[in-house]
Every structure is written in structure tokens, then in C-alpha cells.
Amino acid sequence: MPDDRSVVSPPSHCPACGHRIRWYENIPLLSWVMLRARCSACGTPISPLYPAIELLTGLLGLLLFRKLMPEAGDVSQAAFAAWAVYFVFLSMLVASTYIDLRHYIIPDEFSIYAVPLGVGASALLTWMGYEGALTWKQSVVGALIGGGFLLVVIGAYWLVKRVEGMGFGDVKLLAMLGAFLGTWPALFFIVLVSTLLGSFVGLAMIVFRGRSFKAQLPFGPFLAFAAVIYVFFGDVLIAKYLPSLMFVPLML
């Protein structure tokens, strides 16, 4: 995808020798172990990042299931649909994070092209009667405010510094987050947490690794990580800390 290749055609293959990967060689986690982390045709090592990403995605899906499903009683169709929607959402965040860290880009398929998916999913969950679902209008507003906010930030930074301080991939990613999670308090939480995390990591890399202040640091992974925190712990953290955060501007 970052190399403008289709995920459908050609089928999965070894990048070294072109060997077409058979279905039983493409089973998450298990195939990597069975193949002893090497291509069955040419013996090229298979990076442990692949099973690590598969394991992370699976764990997120399991944790999400436990969070959304009732502890007792039958699982409703609406709850299962919500799990499917947000599992796809989390999977896109995992994929976009890996690609952004490795290639410094966020594919449109995981950002702006996913906005209609978020709007449609919100409409579907509302129609199914899922408690807490966004309406399609709230989803659209979330996408517009999410993308528009970072667009204003980029424009203001360019006017002051005359350099681009953030990529447009981050704008499109925050628009996607707004489409799936809504405007308030999701976007406030995500922007705040991602900014704090990004600042901390950036300063740590400058102090401990001697990197320049102008060194490139992708912001997308911090947005994605903050969104994951919001999905799993946002309600608890907001209830506990939001009143204090809202009081800070009054003291300035």
C-alpha cells in the first residue's frame, strides 16, 4: 500500500523471490512459527514485526470484545456490530502506525477514504439501536472539525515559521478519528494526549539520542495511540481528569 501496490493483486508473495504464499503459510502467528520465520522457497528471514503486529491486532480485538460485550446474557446483534466496526477501526490504526513509522506516510485508505466508512457505521449502529452510537450527522461534524482543526494549525504554523510543521496525512487521520469517535470529548482527548506524548518522546530523543529539534518525527502514531487509549479508557480518564483540565484556563 505505501508503494502503491494493491492488497489484492498480485496475491501475497515473498518480496525476495516472488514465491506465492499458500493459504496455510499465511495463517496469523501460526505460520510464522511453522515456517521458522523463513520463506519456504528461498529461506529469506521473515521479520518478527509481522507476527508482532498480528498479535497486537488480535489482543486489541479480544480486549475490545470484553469491553463491548455484556458480562452475562445473550450478545445482541447491535453489540456485535459495534465490535466489528471498532475492530476494523483499531486495525486501521495499527496498520497506519506501522506504515507511518516505517515510511513516514499515512495511506488514504486508512484515513480520508475511511471517513465514509465511519459515517456509514455510525448510521448503521444508530439504526440498530446501539446505545452510545453516534448519529451520522455527529460523525460528519467530527470529521470536519477533526480535519479542519489540524488544517488551521498547519496553516498558522506555516505563516509563522514558513515551513510545514505537520503532514496532511495527520489532517486526514484526525478527520477519520472524528468520523468514528465524534467531536466531544473524543477529539479534545486525542489532541491533548497525542500532543503530550509527542512532546515527551521528541524531547527524550533530543536529550538522550542527540537528535536535532528539526528532526522528523511522525505524529500519526501518537494520534493513533491516543485514540486507542480513548476507546478503552477514555470514559474513566475523562470522568476523573477532565474537570481539572477544564479549570486550568480559568487560572491563566
C-alpha positions as CSV (number, residue, x, y, z in Angstrom):
1,M,0.0,0.0,0.0
2,P,2.7,2.6,0.8
3,D,4.4,1.5,-2.5
4,D,1.1,2.0,-4.4
5,R,0.6,-1.8,-4.6
6,S,-2.8,-3.5,-4.4
7,V,-3.5,-5.6,-1.3
8,V,-5.5,-8.0,-3.6
9,S,-3.4,-8.4,-6.8
10,P,-0.9,-9.8,-7.0
11,P,-1.5,-12.2,-4.1
12,S,0.7,-12.4,-1.1
13,H,4.2,-13.3,-2.1
14,C,7.8,-13.3,-0.8
15,P,9.4,-9.9,-1.6
16,A,12.8,-11.6,-2.1
17,C,12.0,-14.4,-4.5
18,G,8.4,-13.8,-5.5
19,H,7.2,-17.1,-4.1
20,R,3.4,-17.1,-3.9
21,I,2.4,-17.6,-0.3
22,R,0.0,-20.5,0.1
23,W,-3.0,-20.2,2.4
24,Y,-1.5,-22.4,5.1
25,E,1.6,-20.2,5.0
26,N,-0.4,-17.1,5.7
27,I,-2.1,-18.1,9.0
28,P,-1.5,-15.3,11.5
29,L,1.2,-16.1,14.1
30,L,1.0,-19.9,13.5
31,S,2.5,-19.8,10.0
32,W,5.5,-17.7,11.2
33,V,6.3,-20.3,13.8
34,M,5.8,-23.3,11.5
35,L,8.0,-21.7,8.8
36,R,10.6,-21.0,11.5
37,A,10.5,-17.3,10.4
38,R,11.8,-18.0,6.9
39,C,10.4,-18.1,3.4
40,S,9.6,-21.8,2.5
41,A,11.1,-21.2,-1.0
42,C,14.2,-19.2,-0.6
43,G,14.8,-19.1,3.1
44,T,14.8,-15.4,3.4
45,P,14.1,-14.4,7.1
46,I,10.6,-13.1,7.8
47,S,10.6,-10.1,10.1
48,P,9.2,-10.7,13.7
49,L,7.4,-7.4,13.2
50,Y,4.7,-9.3,11.2
51,P,3.7,-11.7,13.9
52,A,4.0,-8.9,16.5
53,I,1.5,-6.8,14.6
54,E,-0.8,-9.8,14.2
55,L,-0.6,-10.5,17.9
56,L,-1.2,-6.8,18.8
57,T,-4.2,-6.7,16.5
58,G,-5.7,-9.9,17.9
59,L,-5.2,-8.7,21.5
60,L,-6.9,-5.4,20.7
61,G,-9.8,-7.3,19.2
62,L,-10.1,-9.5,22.3
63,L,-9.9,-6.6,24.7
64,L,-12.5,-4.7,22.7
65,F,-14.8,-7.7,22.8
66,R,-14.5,-7.8,26.6
67,K,-15.2,-4.1,26.8
68,L,-18.3,-4.0,24.5
69,M,-20.0,-7.3,25.2
70,P,-22.2,-7.8,28.3
71,E,-20.8,-9.9,31.1
72,A,-24.0,-12.0,31.2
73,G,-26.8,-12.8,28.8
74,D,-27.0,-13.0,25.1
75,V,-24.9,-10.9,22.9
76,S,-27.1,-8.5,20.9
77,Q,-26.6,-8.0,17.1
78,A,-26.0,-4.3,17.8
79,A,-23.2,-5.1,20.2
80,F,-21.6,-7.5,17.8
81,A,-21.9,-5.0,15.0
82,A,-20.3,-2.3,17.2
83,W,-17.4,-4.7,18.0
84,A,-16.9,-5.4,14.3
85,V,-16.9,-1.7,13.4
86,Y,-14.4,-0.7,16.1
87,F,-12.2,-3.7,15.5
88,V,-11.8,-2.6,11.9
89,F,-11.2,0.9,13.2
90,L,-8.4,-0.3,15.6
91,S,-6.9,-2.5,12.9
92,M,-6.6,0.6,10.6
93,L,-4.9,2.4,13.4
94,V,-2.4,-0.4,13.9
95,A,-1.6,-0.6,10.1
96,S,-1.4,3.2,9.7
97,T,1.0,3.4,12.7
98,Y,3.3,0.8,11.3
99,I,3.4,2.4,7.9
100,D,3.9,5.9,9.2
101,L,6.8,4.8,11.4
102,R,8.4,3.0,8.5
103,H,7.6,5.1,5.5
104,Y,6.5,8.5,7.0
105,I,3.2,8.4,5.2
106,I,-0.4,7.6,6.2
107,P,-2.3,5.8,3.4
108,D,-5.5,7.5,2.4
109,E,-7.2,4.1,2.7
110,F,-6.7,4.3,6.4
111,S,-7.6,8.0,6.8
112,I,-9.7,10.1,4.5
113,Y,-11.1,7.2,2.5
114,A,-12.3,5.7,5.8
115,V,-14.4,8.7,6.7
116,P,-17.4,7.5,4.7
117,L,-17.0,4.1,6.5
118,G,-17.1,5.9,9.8
119,V,-20.2,7.9,8.8
120,G,-21.9,4.8,7.5
121,A,-21.1,2.7,10.5
122,S,-22.5,5.4,12.8
123,A,-25.7,5.4,10.8
124,L,-25.9,1.6,11.0
125,L,-25.3,1.4,14.7
126,T,-27.9,4.1,15.3
127,W,-30.4,2.2,13.2
128,M,-29.7,-1.0,15.1
129,G,-30.3,0.8,18.4
130,Y,-26.8,0.5,19.8
131,E,-26.5,2.6,23.0
132,G,-23.9,5.4,22.7
133,A,-23.7,5.3,18.9
134,L,-23.0,8.5,17.0
135,T,-25.6,9.8,14.6
136,W,-24.4,10.2,11.0
137,K,-24.6,13.9,11.5
138,Q,-22.3,13.8,14.5
139,S,-19.9,11.6,12.6
140,V,-19.8,14.1,9.7
141,V,-19.2,17.0,12.1
142,G,-16.5,15.1,13.9
143,A,-14.7,14.5,10.6
144,L,-15.0,18.2,9.6
145,I,-13.8,19.5,12.9
146,G,-11.0,16.9,13.3
147,G,-9.5,17.6,9.8
148,G,-10.3,21.3,10.0
149,F,-8.6,21.9,13.3
150,L,-5.3,20.4,12.2
151,L,-5.6,22.2,8.9
152,V,-5.8,25.5,10.8
153,V,-2.8,24.5,13.0
154,I,-0.7,23.7,9.9
155,G,-1.7,27.0,8.2
156,A,-0.9,29.0,11.3
157,Y,2.5,27.3,11.8
158,W,3.4,27.9,8.1
159,L,2.5,31.6,8.4
160,V,4.8,32.0,11.5
161,K,7.7,29.7,10.5
162,R,7.3,29.5,6.7
163,V,7.8,25.7,6.9
164,E,5.5,22.8,7.1
165,G,5.2,21.6,10.7
166,M,2.9,18.6,10.1
167,G,1.9,16.5,7.2
168,F,-1.5,16.4,5.6
169,G,-1.7,12.7,6.4
170,D,-2.2,13.7,10.0
171,V,-5.1,16.0,9.0
172,K,-6.8,13.2,7.2
173,L,-6.2,10.8,10.0
174,L,-7.8,13.1,12.6
175,A,-10.7,13.5,10.3
176,M,-11.1,9.8,10.3
177,L,-10.9,9.7,14.0
178,G,-13.6,12.3,14.3
179,A,-15.8,10.3,11.9
180,F,-15.6,7.2,14.1
181,L,-15.4,8.8,17.6
182,G,-17.2,12.1,17.3
183,T,-16.2,15.6,18.3
184,W,-16.5,16.0,22.1
185,P,-14.9,14.8,24.2
186,A,-13.0,12.4,21.8
187,L,-11.1,14.9,19.7
188,F,-10.2,17.1,22.7
189,F,-8.8,14.0,24.5
190,I,-6.9,12.7,21.4
191,V,-5.3,16.0,20.5
192,L,-4.3,16.7,24.1
193,V,-2.9,13.2,24.8
194,S,-1.1,12.9,21.4
195,T,0.5,16.3,21.8
196,L,1.7,15.5,25.3
197,L,3.1,12.1,24.2
198,G,4.7,13.6,21.1
199,S,6.4,16.3,23.0
200,F,7.7,13.9,25.7
201,V,9.1,11.5,23.1
202,G,10.5,14.3,21.0
203,L,12.3,15.8,24.0
204,A,13.6,12.4,25.1
205,M,15.1,11.8,21.7
206,I,16.8,15.1,21.7
207,V,18.2,14.7,25.2
208,F,19.2,11.0,25.1
209,R,19.8,10.4,21.5
210,G,21.1,13.8,20.4
211,R,18.6,14.4,17.7
212,S,18.0,17.8,16.3
213,F,14.9,19.9,17.1
214,K,14.3,19.8,13.3
215,A,14.4,16.0,13.1
216,Q,11.4,14.4,11.5
217,L,9.0,12.7,14.0
218,P,5.8,11.3,12.6
219,F,2.8,12.5,14.6
220,G,0.3,9.9,13.2
221,P,1.3,7.2,15.7
222,F,0.7,9.5,18.6
223,L,-2.8,10.3,17.3
224,A,-3.5,6.6,16.8
225,F,-2.2,5.7,20.3
226,A,-4.3,8.4,21.9
227,A,-7.3,7.1,20.0
228,V,-6.7,3.6,21.3
229,I,-6.4,4.9,24.9
230,Y,-9.7,6.8,24.4
231,V,-11.6,3.8,23.1
232,F,-10.6,1.6,26.1
233,F,-10.1,4.1,28.9
234,G,-11.5,7.4,27.7
235,D,-14.7,7.3,29.8
236,V,-12.8,6.7,33.0
237,L,-10.0,9.2,32.4
238,I,-12.3,11.9,31.3
239,A,-14.6,11.5,34.3
240,K,-11.5,11.7,36.6
241,Y,-9.4,14.3,35.0
242,L,-11.5,16.5,32.6
243,P,-12.9,18.8,35.3
244,S,-9.3,19.6,36.4
245,L,-8.2,20.2,32.8
246,M,-11.2,22.5,32.1
247,F,-10.3,24.6,35.2
248,V,-6.7,25.3,34.0
249,P,-7.6,28.1,31.5
250,L,-9.5,29.9,34.3
251,M,-6.3,30.2,36.3
252,L,-4.3,31.7,33.4
